[in-house]
Amino acid sequence: MICAGGCLGVLIPPSIMIVVYGPIAGISVGGLFMSVMTAGLILSAFYMVYTAIRCNKNPNLGLPISEENREKAIKEIGLKGIVFSIIPPLFIMIAVLGSIFFGIAAPTEAAAVGVVASIILGLAYKNFHIKDLKKSLEGTLITSSMILTMSVGAIIFISTFNSLGGIGVVSRFILGLPFGKWGIFLLMFIVTAILGMFLDWIGIVYLVVPLFTPIAAELGFNPLWFATMMILFLQFSYLTPPFALAVFYFRSISPPEFTTGLLYRAVVPFIIIQVIVFLLLTTFPGIVLWLPNMMS
C-alpha cells in the first residue's frame, strides 16, 4: 500500500514527469496537471476501496487506533495542532497549482511561487535558517543537473535519430501494421510497459514521446487524453519488476524479513487495480478530459 500510494506522486500535481512530458509532446503543462490529477484521484479512490475491503475481511491488516490512544493523541496535539499540520502543505499546493490552473504563472514560474510560499511558512513557524536554505539549494542543483544531463543525452539521440529520418520510418512502419487503431494503441503501451521494466521514466519519455505522439495524432486520439494515459502507464513502471523503483526504495528501509520477492508479490493487487483504472479511462476518455474542458 505504501509503495502504490507513493507512486501517486507522479499523477497528483505538482509532478516532475508532467513538467518534462508536456514540452516534449507540445502539450500545455497546466492542462496535463488537470487531466492527470483526475486520473490520480480515481486511482486513489480504487486503492482506498480495495484497502477497506481487505481490512474488513482481515482486521489484522489494518488495526485501528484504540479509543484510549486516539483520545490521548487528540488531547496532546489538540484540534489546533491537527488543523495547523494540514494547512501548511495545502497552502503550498494551492500556491503552486492555483497559479498554474488560473493562468497566473507558467509551471517554471509556479515552482518559484512554491519556493516563496515555503519560505513564508518557514518564517511564520520561526524555523527558517540560512543553512537549511543552502542545503536545499545544493540538493536542487544536484537533482536538476542529473535530470538535465539525462535530458541532453536523450535530446541528442532523438535529434540525430529524427534528422536521419528514423522517426518517419518508425511512424510509417507502425501505422502500416494490420492491427487497426486500437491494436496499434495497445502495441504502443505494451512497448512502453516493457521499457518501464528496465529503464527510468526520464529515458522512456524522451525515447517514446517523440515517436508515439505523432502516431497517436494520426490515429485520431485526443493529444491531452493520450498523454494522460501514457503518464498513467509510466507510473506502472514504479511497481512492475524487475526495475520497480518503489519496491527497491521500500526494501532499502524495511526490516530484513521484507524480501524483494515478498514485496513483488505484495504489489501485484495494486498493479491489477492500475490496469483496471487504465481500462476504465480508456473506455471513458471523457472522465480524463472533464476537468480540463471545464477549466477552459
N, C-alpha and C positions, 0 to 999 in steps of 0.2 A: 504494500500500500504506500509506503514511504517512497519507494523507487518510482512508482507510477505517478504519485502526486507531485514529486519533484520535477518530472518531465513536463508538467503543465506550464512550467515557466516559459517554455518555448511558444506556447499558444496564447497565454494570457499576457497582454502587453504590460509594460514595455519588454520587447523581446529583440535580442540582437539578431536572431535569424531573420526576422521580418525586415529589420533595417538593412541587412545585407541583401536579402532576396528582392526587395522592391525595386531598387535601381537597376539591378541586373535584368529583371523582367520588364522594366519600363512601366511599373505599376505604382500608383500612389501608396506610400507607406501608411498614410492615415487611413485610407480605405482598407488596406490589409489589416491594420490594427483592429478595425471594427468587425470585419468578417471573421478573422481568426479568433477574436475574443468570443464570438458566438459559439464557434466550434469548441473552444476550450471550456466554456461554461456547460455545454451539453455533455461533454466528456466527463467533467467533474460530477455532474448530476448522476450519470451512469455509475461512476465509481462509488458514490455515496449510497446509491440504491443497492449495489452489489455488496458493499461492506455491511450495510444494515441487515441484509438477508443472511449473510454468513454469520454475523454476530447473533442474530436471532436464533439461528439453528444451533450455534455453539457459543454460548455466552462467554466461555473462557478465552475466546479470541479477542474480545474487546470488553474487558471488565470495566464497569462504570466506577467512578469515584464514589466512595462511601459517603453517606449523608454527613457523617461527622467531619470527614476531611473537606467536603465541599463547603460546609458552614465555616470551618476553620480558615480555609483559603479566602473566602469572601470577607471574613472578619479581618484577616491580616492585610489583605490587599485593599479591600473596600471597593465600593461602586466607582468611586472617583478614580482609583488606580486602574480598574478594568477599562473604564472609558478612555483614560489617557494612554493606555497601552494599545488601543485600537486607532485612535485619531491620528497619531503621527505618521504611520505608514500610509493611511488613507490620504493625508494631506499631500504627501509626496506623489502618490499615484494620481490624485486629481490634478495636481500642478502639471505633471508631465503629460498625461493622457488628455486632460482637458484642453491644454494649449494646442495639442495636435488635432483633436476632434473638431474644435471650433475654429480652426484655421488661424490661430493666433501665432503659432510658431511651427517651423518645419521640424522633422524628427531630430536633426542635429541640434537645432536651437532649443528644442524641448529638453534635450539632455542637460543643457546649461541651466534651464529652468529648474530641473530636478536637483542639480548641484546647489543652486541658490536656496531652494526650499530646504535641503538637508542642512545647510549652514545655519539657516534661520532657526531650525529646530534645535540644532546643537547649542546655539546661543540662548535659546529660550530655556533649555534644560541646564544651562550653565555647565555644559560638558564638552565645549568646543576648545580644542587645543591645536596649536600650530603643528606639533609633532604628528598628530593624527592626520591632519590635512596633508602633510608631507608624505606620510606613509600611503595615503590614498592616492596621491598623485603618482607616486612611484609604481604602485600596483596598476594604475590606469595606463601608465606608459608601457609597462611590460606586456600587459594584455593586448593593448592596441597595436604594439609593434608586432606581436605574434600574428594577430589577425591580418594586419596589413602586409606582412611578409608572405603569408599564405595567399593573400589576395593577389599580390603582384605576380607570384608564380603562376597562379591559376589564370590570370588575365593574359599573361604572355602565351601560355599554352593555347587558350581559346582563340586569341587573336591570330596566332600562327595557323592554327587549325582552320579558322574561318578564311584567312587570306589564301590558303591553298585550296579552298572550295570544299573542305571537309564537311562543314555543316550542311551545305546544299546537298551533298551526296547522301549523307545520313537521312536528311529530311525526305528526299525522293525515295530512298530505299524503304523507310518506314511507311510512308504514305502509299507506297505501291504494294504493301503486304495485303493479302486477301482476307484480312480479319474483320474488316468493317470498322466503323467509327469507334464502337465500344471495345472491340478487340484490341485496337491499337492503344486506346486509353488504358486498358488493363496491362498491355505489354509495357508501356512506359513506366507504370507503377511497379511492375514486377522487377524491371531493371533497377529502379530506384531502391526497392527493398533489398535486392542482392548487394548493391553498392553500400547500403546502410549497415550491412553486417560486417563490413571490413573497413570502411572509410569514415572519417569525421564529416559532419554535416557541411562544414565550410567547403571542403573539396567537392562534395556532391553537388552543392548549389552551383558552384562555378562551372561544374562539368555538365550537368544535365539541363539547367535552366535555359542557357542559350540554345540548346538543341531542341528541347521539348516545347518551349513556349510558342515558337512559330508553328510547330506541328499542331499544337492544341488550337491555335487560332485558325489554322487552315481547316481543321475538322469542325469548327463552329462552336467550340466551347467558350464560355464566358471567361475572359482572362483573369478576372478577380477570383471567380469561383475555382478555376483550375489552380491558381497559385495557392489558394487556401487549402485545397485538397493535397497539394504537393507538400506544403508545410506540415499539415497534419500527418502525412505519411512519413515525412522525415523525422517526426517526433517518435515514430515507431523504433527508429534505429537506436534510441537510448535504451530500449528494453530487449531488442532482438539479439540473441547470441550469434557469433562469438564476441562481437565488439560492443556489447551492451555497456555503455558508459555508466549508466545509473547503477547497474549491478556491481560494477567494479568499484565505483565510489562508495557504495554501501558496504561492500565486502571489506574495504580498507579500514573501516571504523567499527565493524561489527565484531562480536565475540568469535572465537575460533570455531565453535560449533556451526556457525553460519557459513557453510561451504559454498563455493561458487556454483556447484551443481544444484544444491538446495535452492539457492536464490534464482537460478534459471527456471526451475520448476515453479517457484512461488510466483513469478511474474506472468506465467502463461495465461491465467484467467484475465489479467489486465490487458494482455495483447489481444485476446479474443474480444474483449469489450471495445478496444480501439478499432478492430476490424468491423464490428457491428456498427459503431458510430460512423466509420468511414462509408459503409454501405448505405446507411441512413441518409447521410448528407449527399451522397452520390445520387440516390433516388429522388431526394427532395432538395435540389440546389437552392430553392427559394429561401430555405432556412438560413443559409450562409449569407445570402445577398440582402436579407431583410433589413438589417441594421444599417449597412452602407447606403442602401436606397432611401431609407427613412432620413438619415442624416444629410443626404444630398438634396 
